[in-house]
Structure formats: structure tokens, C-alpha cells
Amino acid sequence: MKKTKLSLLALASLVVAGLPAEVESCTNILVTRGASADGSTMLTYAADSHELYGELYYWQGGIFPAGARREIYEWDTGKYLGTIPQARLTYTVVGNMNEHQLAIAETTFGGRSELMDPDAVIDYGSLIYIALQRAKTAREAIHVMTELVAEHGYYSSGESFSLADPNEVWILEMISKGTKEKGAVWVARMIPDGYISGHANQARVTTFPFQSQNKWDDPKAETFNSPDVISFARTMGYFDGADKDFSFSDTYAPLDFGAMRFCEARVWSAFRRVNAQMDQYQDYAMGTNPQNRMPLWIKPDSKLSVDQVMQLMRDHYQGTPMDMTQDLGAGPYACPYRWRPLTWESQGKTYFHERAISTQQTAFSFVTQSRSWLPDPVGGLLWFGLDDTYSTVYMPIYCGIREVPPALEVGNGDFETFSWESAFWTFNFVTNYAYGRYSDMIQDIQRQQQRLEGGFLARQASVEAAAKQMHAQSPEAARAYLTDYSLQQVATVMADWKKLGEFLIVKYLDGNVRDESGTPGHPPYAKKWNDAVAKDTGDKLLYPQEP
């Protein structure tokens, strides 16, 4: 969840000035039930940060005494921000989904840097997890979140939130009003059924039907907004046009090259994989045509399965001009990753690396399913993975579980000490070993990935049918069953992934590649790489011709 240390607006000026900028960013894809193959609503999220340890959060719901207070610590840094009244009743939360199948994710767009309030009490991370503990639906969560920041102030920079319950999917974009006024300006839009949306560290809501008064109790309401979202922009000198022309994104987070190339390009790359018309926005994604802005939501050419949505999170711009395996930076084994910093200099000019959905610094990622036809403990499912999305295994974690798998538990490991008992370290061991010979090793990794995920997906219907039947007799028995199932699957993945790491070390020892019989082979570097080395070294490595 941790993202930009700099606003994207500031990023462009750094690129122009030739200064390196560090971007830690996230990606969300939002799928309505009419766009999914089985009627699920789905959210995806990649928590991308070099400083975030991957683990599965858990809060047990409960009842609190009157007058109880809740302490707020900034989610990114642990800084104490203050206290707020505790809710009388809270719901159990597993990761980013609660016991009512409500899921919330986010990406930070930064926006106007002057709109920060250092005295506010609520940061974006706390806002998510408080809302999950207090709301049953996406609409209710939007109401809770916006009331919290109005009362206690919004501490973070600009943020895009994704919200999904079993029936609806919403995007909420919010930015603080800075030190002059407490609170935030914001707009929320429901994604039309049958469509998908996405965001990746750039505000995406442009024009919208302004609501002079929010109709929270109207089930037909499809837009909510702060009453001063336009008037505040006028007061600050950001906007002077007609209300009908007001664009939230263009006002509070204006586009620049970095916003398009590093952020919007990720959304475009996911969209183009499910809609054949998206290539028309390629120049926008590449940062050359801001006028050709892609829409907030699109209709996929066919309905998406949960497996297809997982694959959308495994993207290196394959098949586009930004494909990260095709330039020399990929090395001899087509590694689609570039180590930070994102920008770099050569001969007095500033260059940059692409920023794809799949990236090495992912702490954890997930795909959620919320399903209206199943009891909440069965219908809410968090497919949870550690490390790089391209090589992770999405493991089934039901929202009704009563216990977190030990390998995912908060406090099991940290950045300082490697442990085979930690899923974060186990996945990082395999992935980091593979980076040096990626094009070969990723094939072994994805065979195991597909075998494990395929097994989960094949068993899903029978597991849920059994759990649904149990729930009709005893909801607690169903929760116990799903807890045991989730724990067992994580334990299986942990054992298999450790074996995979050991297998890779043996198979690829010292640059050799052993075949099935164990005989080492010596495959040559790719011709493209050899040609590049020959060009770089000139005659230094040229083998002399025989007379």
C-alpha cells in the first residue's frame, strides 16, 4: 500500500531536471459482477514498496464500551497521529476484506503537494481498515470514510480507493484540503455493471454529475461527492470554468508524462488484454498524447474468470512497445525487472525504466471475490500472494476464517532475518534466485504456480458447496472448516515452494542447466546478448582468425 514518496506532479519536474525519483506504487483492477464469469465482484491490489513486509492482517470484531477511544498510527510509518472515538461494534477483518465480504484497496496519486495537513489524524491506511471494521457495504464504507476525514482531518496525500461488496463496485478519489480547512474534497463513482475499471497512482475521475446533496439512502445513487469539491477548487485558484466542465483529476492531480507513462500505462496494459479497442489509447499510455485520455471504465470483450483477473496482475507490457523483456536492460535472460532508481542519467541526459504491474518490490497482492449468492463466510474470498505477482501463488483465504495461517501471520519474520517459516521470505528466496536466469527459471516457477492455483480453482466449487451446507446447520462449523482448509493450502504451498527453491539451485548450479537425468548442459547466451557484448567490447574479445 505504500506508494509515492513524491507527488507525480513533482516527479515530472525531477525528470526534467535530471534528478532521480523513487516511485513505490500500487495497482488496482475493479470488476463488476456483470463483467465476471461467475457473477462475483472482484478487486485486485498489489502493495508495492521496498519498505513493506508482506503479511496478512487480522482484526477480530467485537463490542466496545461507551466512551472507548481508538489510537491512530500512520499505516506507512507507525507515527502516532492521535485518537478517535471507537465504534461500539466492529467487524472481523482478514487482510483487506471484512466478514460481510466488503473489500477495499487503494493507490496513491499524490496530487497537489500543498494540500497536505500535518495536523490531521486519519491517514489513508487507517481509513481503509477502520472502514472495514465499521461498514457492511461499499456505499456505507464511503459514507464512513468521508465522515471520518471531515471530522478528524485527512493526513495523507491524494488517494484512489477501490471498494467492492457482493453487489457493487465503486471508486473513491480523495485529497486533503491542506492546512487552511480541515477535511478533504472527494468524489465517488459506482462502476456500471458489466464494466471494469482500474487505477495505478493517478487520479482517474474526470467530469461527473455533481451532487449538491448526497442521497446516501437512495439505492439508485451512482455518484457521491463532497459539497465543496468544486467551490474549494475555485477558492484555491485551481479552476474557473463552468461546473459541468469540472474534472476532479485535471484539477487536483493534473496529468504529466510520469502520470501517463508510469501510472496510467499500467491500467491501459490491463485494459488492452480484455478489450480489443484499447490500442487506440497507446499514445496516451506512452505519455505522448494527454488529450487522448482513456475512459474511467471499459466493457471487456468477454466476461472474466477469477483466473483471468489473476493473470491481469501478471503484466510486463507483453506485446506492447513497452515490453520490458525486449531491450538490453533485460540482460541475457530477458529479465523484465529494473532495479531502482526509476530514472537514471547517461551522457548528460535523463532516462527512465518502465514501471509495469508486475514488479520486484511487491510485498503482497490479492484478488478478492465477493458473491451475493453465498453466505458471507463462504462468499468472501481473498486470493492472497506474497512478493512479485508474476511468480507468486494466489492462495485461498476465506473471509470467515478464525485464524491466520502461521506463514502469513503478522510478526512472523521481518526484513532483518530470513526464515523458511515466513511466506514472504520463502517466495522472495525463489524469485530473487530466478532473476539471474529469468527466462529459464520462470518456466519452472510457473509450472508449479499453475499446478497449485489450478488445484485450488478446481476444488473451489466442492469446498464451497460443503461449506454452504455446513453453514445452513452451523455457521461456526462452516467457519472452522474454511479455516482448516485455508491453513492447509498455505502449508502445502509453503512446503512446495521451499522444495522449488532447492530444485532451482540444483538444476541451475553455476550456470549449468541439468536435464531430467541430472546431466549438466551449457546453453549459450542469446544471440542478441552476444551481439551486444561484441559491439561493446570491440576487438578485445575477438577470437583471432586462423591464417
Secondary structure, 3 states (H helix, E strand, C coil): CCCECCCHHHHHHHHHHCCCCCECCCEEEEECHHHECCCCEEEEEEEECCCCCCCECEECCEECCCCCEEEEECCCCCCEEEEEECCCEECCEECCEECCCCEEEEEEEECCCCCCCCCCCECHHHHHHHHHHHCCCHHHHHHHHHHHHHHHCECCCEEEEEEECCCCEEEEEEEECCCCCCCEEEEEEECCCCCEEEECCCCCCCCCCCCCCCCCCCCCCCEEECCCCCHHHHHCCCCCCCHHHCCHHHHHCCCCHHHHHHHHHHHHHHHHCCCCCHHHHHHHHCCCCCCCCCCCEECCCCCECHHHHHHHCCCCCCCCCCCCCCCHHHCCCCCCCCCCCCEEEECCEEEECCCCCCCCCEEEEEEEEECCCCCHHHHCEEEEEECCCCCCCCEEEECCCCCCCHHHECCCCECCECCCCCHHHHHHHHHHHHHHHHHHHHHHHHHHHHHHHHHHHHHHHHHHHHHHHHHHHCHHHHHHHHHHHHHHHHHHHHHHHHHHHHHHHHHCHHHCEECCCCCEECCCCCHHHHHHHHHHHCCCCCCCCCC
